[in-house]
Amino acid sequence: MEEMDPLLEWRQEFPTLEKTVHLISHSLGAMPRRTRDRLNEYADQWTDRNIRAWEEGWWQMPVTVGNLIGKIIGAGEGEVIMLPNVSIAQSIVNSCFDWRGKRNKIVSEALNFPSNLYIYQRLEEQGARIATVPSDDSMTVPLDRMLAAIDDETLLVSVSHIIFKSAFVQNLAAITKRAHEVGAMVVADIYQSAGTVPVDVRELGVDFATGGSVKWLCGGPGAGYLYIRRDLWPTLQPRVTGWMAHKRPFGFEPEIEFADDAFRFLNGTPSIPALFAARSGYEIINEIGVQKIRAKSVRQTSLLMDLADNAGFRVNSPRNACERGGTISVDVPNAQNVTKELLHRDFLVDFRPGAGVRIAPHFYTKDEELDAVINEIVAITRS
């Protein structure tokens, strides 16, 4: 099998694959074997180097680990910082702007991840106006409708590169072009694309990008990230801030003077254990290359749709591979209960209302595992 699919050689790096059918990388990627070594490394440094560990590498980890992400998403050295999660990253971005003027509109899609929408809704208290672009099918967002919503009163466009429920890929390049034409900025949520769909933030021209490590990057929880276009750094002073953003943090001065580099977008003490844990997944994704991962993903998601069709299930994901990320949502009767039973049987998938059972092959997935999960769903629904 490895001769036919050389990416399967990576299965040995993921112990959970020995006992589960792991089809949930859109929600929680499998843990690399070497992650345990990285966490032991953290524990050893804390034990042996103690407070000295900060000046021997810990303090710089939000950027040095961010550089591993940068290689995956097309960012330059020092242009990605690590944060606890996307909600913090989005809040930092939004806090850079004054929402009291005429240009106070945020454009987003109604299918954006709810956590992002909650943050924008709270900005209404500061004067922001939220315009959410609706979907006709709860799966896709019409590009022309998205572009039409962006006008000369728009300050920020917040867009999911890939819709989390359906894996629909939005046209980031066209959206960014339109936003810049009217003087607006773009923050792209690339959580569902980085690591499985090629992303180049500098080529796309996005002003900000947020994401995390839990999913396709196999980096585990607690390691979100934020990309900020380098030329914007001197112009932005986030209100969501902290001592790490200070130019002289150990001066403990009462007034902040922002750092000249991306540290100006940090806040409090970073989660060092999460950064140790996250590195292994990034290293593996970089070793393989996202282009190879994407090619396999397109093939396997196509196969999965065929299997679902043959079983008589509706697919709630785009048929066109160019419009589809790495996840297939399969609409089956009593999908939530079916998902619970699949988990009980060690078939790892999840359920989302309005979507169905979400199934996500990754570079370590065998073709026969796709056939197996559909057969299992058939057996459950007919029992």
C-alpha positions as CSV (number, residue, x, y, z in Angstrom):
1,M,0.0,0.0,0.0
2,E,2.8,2.4,0.8
3,E,4.2,1.9,-2.7
4,M,0.8,3.1,-4.1
5,D,0.4,5.8,-1.4
6,P,3.8,6.9,-0.1
7,L,2.2,9.2,2.5
8,L,1.0,6.1,4.4
9,E,4.6,5.7,5.7
10,W,3.7,8.5,8.1
11,R,1.2,6.3,9.9
12,Q,3.9,5.0,12.1
13,E,4.4,8.5,13.5
14,F,0.8,8.5,14.9
15,P,0.1,5.9,17.6
16,T,-3.7,6.4,17.7
17,L,-3.9,5.0,14.2
18,E,-3.0,1.6,15.5
19,K,-6.4,1.4,17.4
20,T,-8.8,3.9,15.8
21,V,-10.1,4.9,12.4
22,H,-9.1,8.5,12.7
23,L,-11.3,10.6,10.4
24,I,-11.6,13.7,12.5
25,S,-8.6,15.8,11.6
26,H,-10.9,18.7,10.8
27,S,-11.6,18.8,14.6
28,L,-8.6,17.2,16.3
29,G,-5.6,16.0,14.4
30,A,-3.9,12.8,15.5
31,M,-1.0,13.3,18.0
32,P,2.5,12.7,16.5
33,R,4.6,10.1,18.4
34,R,7.3,12.7,18.8
35,T,5.0,15.1,20.7
36,R,5.5,13.1,23.9
37,D,9.3,13.7,23.5
38,R,8.7,17.4,23.1
39,L,6.6,17.6,26.3
40,N,9.3,15.6,28.1
41,E,11.8,18.2,26.8
42,Y,9.6,21.0,28.3
43,A,9.5,19.2,31.6
44,D,13.2,18.6,31.6
45,Q,13.9,22.2,30.8
46,W,11.6,23.4,33.6
47,T,13.3,21.0,36.0
48,D,16.9,21.5,35.0
49,R,17.1,25.1,33.7
50,N,14.2,26.6,35.8
51,I,14.0,30.4,35.4
52,R,16.9,30.4,33.0
53,A,14.8,28.6,30.4
54,W,13.1,31.9,29.6
55,E,16.2,33.6,28.3
56,E,17.4,30.3,26.8
57,G,14.4,30.1,24.4
58,W,11.1,30.2,26.1
59,W,10.6,33.9,25.7
60,Q,11.1,33.8,22.0
61,M,8.9,30.8,21.4
62,P,5.8,32.8,20.3
63,V,7.9,33.8,17.2
64,T,10.2,30.8,16.8
65,V,7.3,28.4,16.8
66,G,5.3,30.9,14.7
67,N,8.1,30.6,12.0
68,L,7.2,27.0,11.5
69,I,3.6,28.0,10.8
70,G,4.9,30.8,8.6
71,K,6.5,28.2,6.3
72,I,3.2,26.4,5.9
73,I,1.1,29.5,5.1
74,G,3.6,31.6,3.1
75,A,4.5,34.1,5.7
76,G,8.0,35.6,6.3
77,E,10.3,35.1,9.3
78,G,8.9,36.8,12.4
79,E,5.5,37.5,10.8
80,V,3.5,34.9,12.7
81,I,3.0,34.9,16.5
82,M,1.6,32.2,18.7
83,L,-1.4,32.9,20.9
84,P,-3.8,30.6,23.0
85,N,-6.6,30.5,20.4
86,V,-8.3,32.2,17.5
87,S,-10.7,34.1,19.7
88,I,-7.7,35.9,21.3
89,A,-6.1,36.5,17.9
90,Q,-9.4,38.0,16.4
91,S,-9.8,40.2,19.5
92,I,-6.3,41.6,19.1
93,V,-7.0,42.4,15.4
94,N,-10.3,44.1,16.2
95,S,-8.8,46.1,19.0
96,C,-6.5,47.8,16.6
97,F,-9.4,49.9,15.1
98,D,-11.6,52.8,16.1
99,W,-15.2,51.8,15.4
100,R,-16.8,55.2,16.1
101,G,-16.3,56.8,12.7
102,K,-18.2,56.6,9.5
103,R,-16.0,53.7,8.3
104,N,-17.2,51.3,11.0
105,K,-18.6,48.3,9.1
106,I,-17.5,44.7,9.5
107,V,-18.4,42.3,6.7
108,S,-18.5,38.6,7.4
109,E,-20.4,35.6,6.2
110,A,-23.3,34.2,8.2
111,L,-21.5,30.8,8.0
112,N,-18.4,32.1,9.8
113,F,-17.4,30.2,12.9
114,P,-19.7,31.4,15.7
115,S,-16.9,32.3,18.1
116,N,-15.8,35.0,15.5
117,L,-19.3,36.3,15.1
118,Y,-19.7,36.6,18.9
119,I,-16.7,38.8,19.1
120,Y,-18.0,41.1,16.3
121,Q,-21.4,41.4,17.9
122,R,-19.7,42.7,21.1
123,L,-18.0,45.4,19.0
124,E,-21.4,46.9,18.3
125,E,-21.1,48.5,21.8
126,Q,-18.1,50.4,20.4
127,G,-19.9,51.6,17.3
128,A,-19.2,48.8,14.9
129,R,-21.9,47.8,12.3
130,I,-22.0,44.1,11.5
131,A,-23.1,43.0,8.0
132,T,-23.4,39.2,7.7
133,V,-23.7,37.8,4.2
134,P,-26.4,35.1,4.1
135,S,-26.2,31.7,2.5
136,D,-29.1,30.2,0.5
137,D,-28.2,26.6,1.1
138,S,-26.4,26.7,4.5
139,M,-23.3,25.3,2.7
140,T,-21.9,28.0,0.3
141,V,-21.6,31.8,0.2
142,P,-22.2,33.5,-3.1
143,L,-19.1,35.4,-4.1
144,D,-21.0,38.2,-5.8
145,R,-23.1,38.7,-2.6
146,M,-19.9,38.9,-0.5
147,L,-18.2,41.4,-2.8
148,A,-21.4,43.6,-3.0
149,A,-21.4,43.8,0.8
150,I,-18.0,45.4,0.9
151,D,-18.3,49.2,0.4
152,D,-16.5,52.4,1.2
153,E,-17.8,52.3,4.8
154,T,-16.3,48.9,5.4
155,L,-13.3,48.9,7.8
156,L,-12.7,45.2,8.1
157,V,-13.7,42.1,6.2
158,S,-13.6,38.9,8.2
159,V,-13.8,35.8,6.1
160,S,-13.4,32.1,6.6
161,H,-11.2,30.6,3.9
162,I,-13.1,27.3,4.4
163,I,-16.6,27.1,5.9
164,F,-16.4,24.8,8.9
165,K,-19.7,23.0,8.3
166,S,-19.5,22.2,4.6
167,A,-15.8,22.6,3.7
168,F,-16.7,25.2,1.0
169,V,-13.6,27.1,-0.1
170,Q,-14.2,30.9,-0.5
171,N,-12.3,33.0,-3.0
172,L,-9.9,34.8,-0.7
173,A,-8.1,36.5,-3.5
174,A,-11.2,38.1,-5.0
175,I,-12.5,39.2,-1.6
176,T,-9.2,40.7,-0.6
177,K,-8.9,42.6,-3.9
178,R,-12.4,44.1,-3.4
179,A,-11.7,45.1,0.2
180,H,-8.4,46.8,-0.7
181,E,-10.1,48.7,-3.6
182,V,-12.4,50.4,-1.1
183,G,-9.7,50.9,1.6
184,A,-10.8,48.0,3.9
185,M,-8.6,45.4,5.5
186,V,-9.1,41.6,5.6
187,V,-8.7,39.1,8.4
188,A,-8.9,35.6,7.1
189,D,-9.6,32.6,9.3
190,I,-7.5,29.8,7.8
191,Y,-8.1,27.3,10.6
192,Q,-9.8,24.8,8.2
193,S,-7.3,25.2,5.4
194,A,-3.8,25.5,6.8
195,G,-2.2,22.1,6.6
196,T,-4.6,20.5,4.0
197,V,-5.2,23.3,1.4
198,P,-2.3,25.4,0.1
199,V,-2.4,29.0,1.6
200,D,0.0,31.8,0.8
201,V,-1.0,34.8,2.8
202,R,1.5,37.2,1.1
203,E,0.4,36.1,-2.4
204,L,-3.2,36.6,-1.4
205,G,-2.5,39.9,0.2
206,V,-4.6,39.4,3.3
207,D,-3.8,41.9,6.1
208,F,-4.3,39.4,8.9
209,A,-4.8,35.6,9.2
210,T,-5.8,33.6,12.2
211,G,-5.8,29.9,12.9
212,G,-4.9,27.2,15.3
213,S,-3.2,23.9,15.7
214,V,-5.9,21.5,16.9
215,K,-7.0,20.4,13.5
216,W,-5.0,19.6,10.3
217,L,-1.7,20.8,11.8
218,C,-1.8,18.0,14.4
219,G,-0.5,20.4,17.0
220,G,-3.0,20.0,19.7
221,P,-5.0,22.6,21.7
222,G,-3.7,25.9,23.2
223,A,-1.6,27.0,20.2
224,G,-3.4,29.5,18.0
225,Y,-1.6,31.9,15.7
226,L,-1.8,35.3,14.1
227,Y,-0.2,36.6,11.0
228,I,0.0,40.4,10.5
229,R,1.2,42.0,7.3
230,R,4.6,43.4,8.1
231,D,4.1,46.9,6.6
232,L,1.1,47.4,9.0
233,W,3.1,46.9,12.2
234,P,4.0,50.5,12.8
235,T,0.4,51.7,12.2
236,L,-1.4,49.4,14.7
237,Q,-1.7,49.7,18.4
238,P,-4.0,47.0,19.8
239,R,-6.0,47.7,22.9
240,V,-6.0,44.0,23.7
241,T,-2.4,43.9,24.9
242,G,0.0,43.1,27.7
243,W,3.5,43.3,29.0
244,M,5.1,41.1,26.2
245,A,4.0,43.8,23.7
246,H,6.2,46.4,25.4
247,K,9.5,47.5,23.7
248,R,11.2,47.0,27.1
249,P,9.1,44.5,28.9
250,F,11.5,44.0,31.8
251,G,11.6,47.7,32.4
252,F,8.2,47.3,34.0
253,E,7.3,50.9,32.9
254,P,3.8,52.2,33.8
255,E,3.0,53.3,30.2
256,I,3.3,51.0,27.1
257,E,5.7,51.7,24.2
258,F,4.9,49.1,21.6
259,A,7.7,46.8,20.3
260,D,8.8,47.4,16.8
261,D,8.3,43.8,15.7
262,A,5.4,41.4,15.9
263,F,5.8,41.2,19.6
264,R,3.7,44.3,19.7
265,F,0.7,42.0,19.1
266,L,1.4,39.7,22.1
267,N,-0.1,40.2,25.5
268,G,0.5,38.0,28.6
269,T,2.8,35.1,29.3
270,P,2.6,32.5,26.6
271,S,1.5,28.9,27.1
272,I,4.9,27.3,26.8
273,P,3.8,23.6,27.2
274,A,1.3,24.1,24.3
275,L,4.0,25.5,22.1
276,F,6.3,22.5,22.8
277,A,3.5,20.2,22.0
278,A,2.6,21.9,18.8
279,R,6.0,21.9,17.1
280,S,5.9,18.2,16.0
281,G,2.8,18.6,13.9
282,Y,4.2,21.7,12.1
283,E,7.5,19.9,11.4
284,I,5.7,16.9,9.9
285,I,3.5,19.1,7.7
286,N,6.5,21.0,6.5
287,E,8.4,17.7,5.8
288,I,5.6,16.3,3.7
289,G,4.5,19.6,1.9
290,V,0.9,20.8,1.7
291,Q,0.7,20.3,-2.1
292,K,1.1,16.5,-1.6
293,I,-1.4,16.5,1.2
294,R,-3.9,18.4,-0.9
295,A,-3.5,16.0,-3.8
296,K,-4.3,13.1,-1.6
297,S,-7.2,15.0,0.1
298,V,-8.9,15.8,-3.2
299,R,-8.6,12.1,-4.3
300,Q,-9.9,10.7,-1.0
301,T,-12.7,13.2,-0.5
302,S,-13.9,12.4,-4.1
303,L,-13.8,8.7,-3.2
304,L,-15.7,9.4,0.0
305,M,-18.4,11.2,-1.9
306,D,-18.8,8.4,-4.3
307,L,-19.1,5.9,-1.5
308,A,-21.7,8.1,0.2
309,D,-23.7,8.4,-3.1
310,N,-23.6,4.7,-3.6
311,A,-25.0,4.1,-0.1
312,G,-27.8,6.5,-0.8
313,F,-26.7,9.3,1.5
314,R,-26.8,13.0,0.6
315,V,-23.5,14.9,0.7
316,N,-23.5,18.4,2.1
317,S,-20.1,19.5,0.7
318,P,-19.2,21.0,-2.7
319,R,-18.8,18.5,-5.6
320,N,-16.2,20.7,-7.3
321,A,-12.8,19.9,-5.8
322,C,-11.6,23.5,-6.3
323,E,-14.5,24.6,-4.0
324,R,-13.9,21.8,-1.4
325,G,-11.6,21.6,1.6
326,G,-10.7,18.4,3.4
327,T,-14.0,17.5,5.0
328,I,-17.1,15.7,3.7
329,S,-20.4,16.2,5.5
330,V,-22.7,13.2,5.0
331,D,-26.4,13.7,5.8
332,V,-27.7,10.5,7.3
333,P,-30.8,9.8,9.4
334,N,-30.4,10.5,13.1
335,A,-26.8,11.8,12.4
336,Q,-26.1,12.8,15.9
337,N,-26.9,9.4,17.3
338,V,-25.1,7.7,14.4
339,T,-22.0,9.8,15.3
340,K,-22.2,8.7,19.0
341,E,-22.3,5.1,17.9
342,L,-19.4,5.5,15.5
343,L,-17.3,7.0,18.3
344,H,-18.3,4.0,20.5
345,R,-16.9,1.7,17.7
346,D,-13.6,3.7,17.5
347,F,-14.6,5.4,14.2
348,L,-13.6,9.0,15.0
349,V,-15.9,11.5,13.3
350,D,-18.2,14.3,14.5
351,F,-21.6,15.8,14.0
352,R,-22.6,19.4,13.2
353,P,-26.3,20.6,13.1
354,G,-27.4,21.3,9.5
355,A,-24.4,19.4,8.1
356,G,-24.5,15.8,9.3
357,V,-21.6,13.5,10.0
358,R,-18.3,15.2,9.2
359,I,-15.6,12.9,7.9
360,A,-12.1,14.0,7.2
361,P,-9.3,11.9,5.7
362,H,-5.8,13.3,6.1
363,F,-2.4,12.3,4.7
364,Y,-2.3,9.3,7.1
365,T,-5.7,7.8,6.0
366,K,-6.0,4.5,4.2
367,D,-8.5,4.3,1.4
368,E,-10.1,1.2,3.0
369,E,-10.9,3.3,6.1
370,L,-13.2,5.4,4.0
371,D,-15.0,2.3,2.7
372,A,-15.2,1.0,6.3
373,V,-16.8,4.1,7.8
374,I,-19.5,4.3,5.2
375,N,-20.2,0.6,5.6
376,E,-20.4,1.2,9.4
377,I,-22.8,4.0,8.9
378,V,-25.0,1.8,6.7
379,A,-25.0,-0.9,9.3
380,I,-25.9,1.5,12.1
381,T,-28.7,3.2,10.2
382,R,-30.3,-0.1,9.2
383,S,-30.0,-1.8,12.6
